[in-house]
Amino acid sequence: MDFEEGTLYLCATPIGNLSDISMRVIDTLKEADLIAAEDTRNSIKLLNRYEIKTPMTSYHEHNKYDKAQELIRQMKEGKNIALITDAGTPAISDPGEVLVRMCHEAGIRITSLPGPCALITALTLSGMSARRFCFEGFLPAEKKERREVLKMLATETRTVILYEAPHHLKETLAQLFDAMGDRQLTICRELTKTHESSFLTTLSGAIAYYGENEPRGEYVLVIKGLDPEVQKKEEQEAWKEMPLEKHMAMYEEQGLDRKECMKRVAMDRGISKREVYQQLL
């Protein structure tokens, strides 16, 4: 294989079953000058399986900025570096995204070798709509930011995909229920591994199940989006509770003229513009 100088190769690696790796990734890992791995102790198992002798260096959450500068320096000198994560596709919910952005800024060539990705694997297993979906990764740890994200997800009409660790699963399910109500979801666990499982349930059903069964393994939650008709009804109900003047102000703040605001308020509330006018007198 002929490498161009100074290239970053994003190499997707198995998320569980070590057989889920492409020949292209194996060849790239063998012929790169250096492999940057999120956890070298974990990645050595994969490298040993395929007799890959390329030297490794660690690139993880705690050194992602300083180490990125060092890796970029080496690529500018002509080295080709393969980036791998603990499992799956680099730059998805891991520090690889920082290195990719910094390589773009430094003019380093980047190419991505496709392969395993937990969110896509879970989506295809879920039975949920795959036409439109959003990926949130792990919910924020900071409480205020977490509440804001949950509030946003509650009105999301696309299928929602989240990652979660076993020791946080019960709390996350409870918070999702509080924010979204009782929503349908598929819980995927230990994808591609020996004890892989996936089952369709509801948030309340999942809370009850894990009240009796201790969570084990890594989870992907695939949650049904809010029905647009339900969303429309909820919005209409919210407008009914909102004073007419506040409803008008909502549109005026968007820069619309008063006539257009009255038209929209009338449409929202299912009344005539004349009624809106009279109520504002």
Phi and psi in degrees as a GROMACS rama.xvg file:
@    title "Ramachandran Plot"
@    xaxis  label "Phi"
@    yaxis  label "Psi"
@TYPE xy
-97.4781  116.775  ASP-2
-92.1949  144.782  PHE-3
-80.5495  153.323  GLU-4
-70.7782  148.537  GLU-5
60.1644  50.5168  GLY-6
-115.394  141.963  THR-7
-99.8587  123.911  LEU-8
-107.062  116.657  TYR-9
-87.5795  110.16  LEU-10
-108.311  113.733  CYS-11
-74.1844  129.559  ALA-12
-119.539  164.277  THR-13
-55.6951  145.872  PRO-14
-94.1075  -0.655663  ILE-15
-173.274  -71.6322  GLY-16
-73.509  117.854  ASN-17
-67.1854  -10.5879  LEU-18
-78.6396  -13.5485  SER-19
-83.7691  64.4073  ASP-20
-140.164  143.002  ILE-21
-85.4788  154.973  SER-22
-62.4348  -33.5188  MET-23
-63.8467  -41.0935  ARG-24
-66.2738  -43.21  VAL-25
-58.2989  -48.3615  ILE-26
-61.4008  -40.8809  ASP-27
-65.4873  -43.2942  THR-28
-64.1167  -34.2339  LEU-29
-71.8581  -34.0034  LYS-30
-102.938  -6.54921  GLU-31
-68.6241  160.16  ALA-32
-78.6204  -28.7905  ASP-33
-155.096  144.228  LEU-34
-111.424  122.994  ILE-35
-96.5477  115.933  ALA-36
-119.21  143.794  ALA-37
-63.8543  -40.3091  GLU-38
-141.588  104.646  ASP-39
-63.2039  -30.1928  THR-40
-68.3499  -33.7654  ARG-41
-77.7557  -42.5096  ASN-42
-71.2067  -23.1344  SER-43
-61.9537  -27.6973  ILE-44
-63.8018  -42.6916  LYS-45
-67.5884  -44.794  LEU-46
-63.0407  -40.9324  LEU-47
-64.5618  -38.9538  ASN-48
-58.2045  -38.5196  ARG-49
-107.874  17.0143  TYR-50
53.185  48.0193  GLU-51
-96.0835  120.476  ILE-52
-103.575  2.80325  LYS-53
-59.0924  135.248  THR-54
-63.442  148.696  PRO-55
-114.949  156.028  MET-56
-138.631  153.255  THR-57
-85.738  138.286  SER-58
-139.4  108.157  TYR-59
-141.777  -176.441  HIS-60
-56.7279  -35.4002  GLU-61
-87.0204  -8.75984  HIS-62
-130.139  16.2086  ASN-63
-61.3683  -29.864  LYS-64
-84.9667  -51.7928  TYR-65
-63.9836  -42.9475  ASP-66
-68.8794  -32.9041  LYS-67
-60.0364  -41.2497  ALA-68
-60.9677  -41.7527  GLN-69
-65.9718  -43.048  GLU-70
-65.6321  -38.6256  LEU-71
-64.7168  -40.7537  ILE-72
-58.5575  -43.1409  ARG-73
-67.5335  -37.4947  GLN-74
-68.8515  -35.1363  MET-75
-64.8423  -25.4259  LYS-76
-84.1519  -1.57987  GLU-77
110.067  -0.853733  GLY-78
-79.164  145.992  LYS-79
-104.171  125.256  ASN-80
-117.912  132.731  ILE-81
-101.508  127.095  ALA-82
-102.702  128.005  LEU-83
-129.174  150.766  ILE-84
-103.453  177.948  THR-85
-58.7311  -37.7077  ASP-86
-162.897  135.239  ALA-87
92.7009  -153.079  GLY-88
-93.6845  125.208  THR-89
-57.1465  148.45  PRO-90
81.948  -1.10081  ALA-91
-99.4275  108.346  ILE-92
54.0689  39.5711  SER-93
-152.114  169.183  ASP-94
-66.5073  -6.09792  PRO-95
-56.8246  -29.9155  GLY-96
-62.5478  -31.2769  GLU-97
-66.3563  -46.6814  VAL-98
-62.1468  -41.3453  LEU-99
-61.4395  -46.4132  VAL-100
-62.4594  -42.8716  ARG-101
-68.8329  -31.2885  MET-102
-66.9825  -39.7588  CYS-103
-59.3642  -45.6675  HIS-104
-65.2388  -29.823  GLU-105
-90.8453  -2.31109  ALA-106
78.0941  20.9778  GLY-107
-83.5032  135.352  ILE-108
-70.4904  138.497  ARG-109
-129.607  139.453  ILE-110
-139.061  149.353  THR-111
-116.233  128.842  SER-112
-99.701  107.555  LEU-113
-66.8912  157.332  PRO-114
175.772  -149.846  GLY-115
-57.6587  142.709  PRO-116
-153.059  120.116  CYS-117
-60.5057  -38.2956  ALA-118
-66.408  -38.6482  LEU-119
-71.7522  -40.6619  ILE-120
-59.2013  -45.0303  THR-121
-65.8763  -41.3916  ALA-122
-60.4588  -42.5324  LEU-123
-69.0435  -25.3713  THR-124
-83.9611  -19.0196  LEU-125
-73.8566  -30.7447  SER-126
81.1127  1.09912  GLY-127
-85.0931  165.811  MET-128
-62.5048  126.283  SER-129
-104.871  2.7696  ALA-130
-70.0715  -39.0495  ARG-131
-136.548  123.896  ARG-132
-149.366  160.472  PHE-133
-130.432  146.603  CYS-134
-114.284  121.887  PHE-135
-102.705  -13.2298  GLU-136
68.4889  -140.055  GLY-137
-84.9499  136.347  PHE-138
-63.0388  149.49  LEU-139
-59.5811  145.646  PRO-140
-78.0368  -32.472  ALA-141
-69.0286  129.468  GLU-142
-60.4239  -45.9185  LYS-143
-65.0094  -45.939  LYS-144
-63.9064  -37.9072  GLU-145
-62.2999  -44.2699  ARG-146
-60.9447  -40.3871  ARG-147
-65.7294  -40.692  GLU-148
-66.7387  -43.0727  VAL-149
-61.6984  -39.5861  LEU-150
-62.105  -41.5153  LYS-151
-66.2096  -43.7289  MET-152
-66.2376  -26.5902  LEU-153
-61.9745  -27.0531  ALA-154
-104.731  7.91889  THR-155
-75.6183  123.09  GLU-156
-88.748  -12.8958  THR-157
-83.2501  160.992  ARG-158
-61.7487  134.497  THR-159
-107.838  132.393  VAL-160
-120.138  128.241  ILE-161
-128.427  150.817  LEU-162
-101.311  148.879  TYR-163
-154.112  144.318  GLU-164
-86.367  155.092  ALA-165
-59.5824  -38.1609  PRO-166
-74.3404  -8.45754  HIS-167
-112.016  -4.24232  HIS-168
-60.2128  -48.0751  LEU-169
-59.8477  -45.695  LYS-170
-62.972  -42.9824  GLU-171
-64.6928  -42.5426  THR-172
-60.4002  -42.4602  LEU-173
-63.9697  -41.3116  ALA-174
-68.9173  -37.6005  GLN-175
-63.5384  -41.6767  LEU-176
-62.5269  -44.2949  PHE-177
-62.491  -37.069  ASP-178
-82.5126  -38.5258  ALA-179
-104.844  -17.1099  MET-180
83.9012  -167.042  GLY-181
-85.3913  96.2276  ASP-182
-104.413  147.075  ARG-183
-71.3317  142.122  GLN-184
-152.633  159.717  LEU-185
-113.282  129.137  THR-186
-101.709  117.847  ILE-187
-108.297  132.852  CYS-188
-132.524  137.807  ARG-189
50.5811  51.2081  GLU-190
-56.5792  133.432  LEU-191
68.6296  -0.562033  THR-192
-91.5256  175.815  LYS-193
-56.662  -40.7278  THR-194
-103.321  33.4289  HIS-195
-57.9659  140.348  GLU-196
-150.248  153.7  SER-197
-150.445  136.359  SER-198
-146.923  141.914  PHE-199
-85.7476  130.216  LEU-200
-152.928  -158.346  THR-201
-126.625  167.845  THR-202
-61.5215  -41.2837  LEU-203
-66.8116  -38.3015  SER-204
-64.59  -39.5112  GLY-205
-67.3562  -39.6922  ALA-206
-61.8418  -43.1692  ILE-207
-65.454  -42.6905  ALA-208
-62.3915  -47.3916  TYR-209
-81.0157  -2.97814  TYR-210
-74.1075  -22.2027  GLY-211
-111.533  -17.0059  GLU-212
-124.995  125.548  ASN-213
-73.1269  129.26  GLU-214
-62.3324  137.434  PRO-215
-139.684  138.611  ARG-216
90.0018  -179.09  GLY-217
-94.0139  141.982  GLU-218
-118.238  147.558  TYR-219
-124.781  125.29  VAL-220
-104.169  125.038  LEU-221
-114.907  109.914  VAL-222
-110.446  134.496  ILE-223
-64.3339  135.117  LYS-224
-70.0717  162.796  GLY-225
-66.4922  130.839  LEU-226
-60.8035  124.907  ASP-227
-55.3948  -34.1677  PRO-228
-67.8773  -39.1114  GLU-229
-65.3167  -41.945  VAL-230
-60.9804  -43.7123  GLN-231
-62.8235  -41.6916  LYS-232
-64.7634  -42.2891  LYS-233
-63.2585  -39.5701  GLU-234
-65.4525  -40.1689  GLU-235
-64.5459  -40.4069  GLN-236
-63.7607  -37.3312  GLU-237
-64.9305  -39.4328  ALA-238
-66.3967  -33.2553  TRP-239
-63.4082  -33.8441  LYS-240
-82.2688  -15.4893  GLU-241
-85.6173  132.582  MET-242
-57.6675  144.679  PRO-243
-57.296  -39.2016  LEU-244
-63.4803  -39.4749  GLU-245
-68.3695  -36.669  LYS-246
-62.6527  -43.894  HIS-247
-62.3594  -44.541  MET-248
-61.3194  -32.9029  ALA-249
-58.8411  -41.72  MET-250
-79.813  -34.3667  TYR-251
-62.6672  -34.6432  GLU-252
-66.2299  -18.2037  GLU-253
-85.3371  0.0524019  GLN-254
90.2453  9.98531  GLY-255
-80.5855  150.222  LEU-256
-75.723  165.597  ASP-257
-62.098  -36.5605  ARG-258
-64.4546  -42.9425  LYS-259
-68.3605  -37.252  GLU-260
-60.9412  -44.0799  CYS-261
-63.8106  -38.0487  MET-262
-62.4819  -44.5652  LYS-263
-70.1224  -39.4559  ARG-264
-61.9895  -42.4384  VAL-265
-61.896  -42.6904  ALA-266
-65.0119  -44.6196  MET-267
-57.7636  -43.522  ASP-268
-90.6411  -5.55598  ARG-269
69.2961  33.3754  GLY-270
-126.324  173.668  ILE-271
-83.7977  158.88  SER-272
-62.8459  -32.5326  LYS-273
-61.3894  -41.4219  ARG-274
-64.125  -39.9203  GLU-275
-61.3819  -46.6734  VAL-276
-58.8671  -46.0298  TYR-277
-66.0012  -37.1671  GLN-278
-70.426  -24.5649  GLN-279
-84.2295  -13.7024  LEU-280
